[in-house]
Amino acid sequence: MGIFSNLFGKKSSVAVQSSSMRNQETHISFITDRLMSIDSIEFMGSYRKSNSGKWLIGWCDSDRSRGIGGHRESGFGSYVLYDAENEVVVSRGASLERPNGGAVSDDGTFSLEDWHFGNDLSSTLYVFSQDGCVLLERKFTANIFNSGLSSTGLYAACQTANSRTEDGNKLSFFSVQDNKELFSVHPESGCADRYEYDEANKW
């Protein structure tokens, strides 16, 4: 049975903190510029670094116990937050269905898109503190097309793909510290390629 299939037993929280790993030096290997592995915890997945390079968020959209990745009906994925400066895993979790599209700020705040099991058009945007607590959770009745997180971790944004529901083709912007959606609109310019944040003006 894969290590993430029974990680720390059942938890009520979405994120799972690994206190036993927090002070343990852990070697990370970069397989490509988009794929990494941490052999000591049997993790391999996609990753993204913070602008400062201190933090790294990794995610794996697969059921390791059955060797099934991508679209599926069951088998939770996993993720890790890695402190590259001190070479330790700070937190890890195995309670998102299909984690994807990770981003991490310079203070270790990180975001993930959960693409959900099955064929329904639905998804959830999560933002976590570095110790694994949920700061923001927004579920959509549409698939998330992409998302972003500001370098300070104060703001998050995402855009959904087409859907027959009100959530389809929406650009949404959030205040993470307030756990609040600031606006959600149908953009006229199509899909965003990236996000920039004017945090001095809270925008």
N, C-alpha and C positions, 0 to 999 in steps of 0.2 A: 504494500500500500504506500502511495506517495506521501512524502512528509507533510504536504499541505492539505491532504484530505482529512487529517485529524489534528490539525495544529492547535494545541492548547485546549482541545475540547470545544464545547459550544460556548459562544459569547453572545451577549445581547447587543453589543456594539458592532458597528460595521467594521471598524478598524481593529486590528489586534496588535498590541505592542509587545515586542519581544524584549522583556527586561533582562533575560539571561544573555542576550546577544549584545546589549548596549555597550558594555565595557570590554568586549572581546574583539581583538583585532581580527579582521576578516579580509581575506584576499579576494580581489575582484579581477576578472579577466575580460578584456574587450575583444570580442570575436570579430565584429565589424564596427563601423561607425554608428550602427543602430542596434547592435545586439551584444549583450554582455552575459556573464555567468558568475555566480558565487557558489563554488563547489561545496563549501562547508555546510550550506543549507539547501543544497540540491536545487538551486534556482537558476533558470536561464530565461531571458526575455528581452524585450525591447527596453530602451532607456532614453532618458533625456536629462541633461545637466542644467543646473541653475546658471544664470549669467556670470556669477562669481566663480563657478567651478567647484564650490565647496560641496554642494549637494547633488545627489543623483536619485532620480525616481525610476525604478524599473518595474515593468509589469509583464505578466504572462497570461495571455488569453487561451488557456488550455486546461484540460483535466488531466493532470499528470498520471493519476492512478490508472486511467484507461488509454492514455496516449492519444487523446482527441483534442484538437485545437480548432479555433474559429467557431463557426455556427454549430450549435448543438442544443440539446434539450435539457442537459444537466451537467454537473461537474464544474464547481467553482474555480475561477482563476486565482491568481495570487499577485502580490506586489511587495516591493521592499523600498524603504527609504534609506539611502546610504550616505554617510558622512565621509566624503572623500578625503577631507583634510586629516581626520583622525583614523580613517580606515576601519570604520565600524558600521554595522547595521543598526540603525536607530529604531526603526519600527518595521513591521511586516504584517501582512494580512492575507486572509484567504476566504473572505466573505463577500466579495463582489462576483457577480455571475460571469461577466466578460469584461474585465478591466482593459481599457485602451486609452490612447491619447493623453498620456501623462504629461504634466508640467510641474516644475518646482521653482520656488522663489528663493531669493538670497537668504531668507531666514529659516528655510526648511519647510515652510508651508507648501503643500503639494495638492494637485488636483488630478482626478481621474474621471474618465467617461466609462460608465457601465452600459454596455450595449445590450444586455439582457438575453435570456434564453429564448428559443423559439422563433417564430416568424412574425410576431406582432411588431408593429412599428412603435417602439418605445425605448427609452433610455433614461439614464439619470446622470447628472453632473454632481460630483462630490468634490469638496475641498476639505482637507485635513490639516490639523496642526502637525508639527514634526513629531509629537508623541502619539499620534494616531487618533486624536479626537476629531469627530466630525464638526466642522465649522459651518459648512453650507451643504445643503442637499436639495436638488431641484429635479423632479421627475418630469419627463416630457412624453406626450403621446405621439412622438415622432423620433426618428433616429438622429442622434447628434452627428453633425457633419464634421465639425472641428471645435476646438476650445482653446482658451489661453488663460494665463495667470500673470498678473503684474509682477515685476521683479521684487516688490516689497511684500507681496502676498495679500495686499489689501483689496484688490479687485480681481474679478474673474469675468470671463465672457465666453459665450458659445453660440454656435449657429446650428440650426436643425435643418435636415433635409425635408423634401416635400412630404406632406401627409394630408389626408383629408380632414384632419382635425385642426383646431385653432392653433396648435403648437407647430404646425408645419411651416417650414421656411421662415423661421423666426430668428432674429438676432437679439440675444438677451445679455444684459450687463448687470453684475451683482456687486454689492458691497459685502465682502467676506466678513469683516469684523462686526457688521450689523446683522448678518445672516438675512440679507434683504435684496430682493430684485429691484433694481433701480429703474429699468425699463425693458420692454420686450416689444420689438417692432418687426414689421415685414420690410426688409431692406430693398431699396430700389436698384442697388448696384450689383446684385448677385451675391455670390459666395465670397467671403473674405479669405485671403491667403494667409494673413497674419494679423496680430493685434498689437496696437501701441496704446499706452496709457499715459494721459496727462494727469499725473497724481497730484501735482501742485494745485490744480483747479478741480480736483476730485472728479475727473472725467476720463 
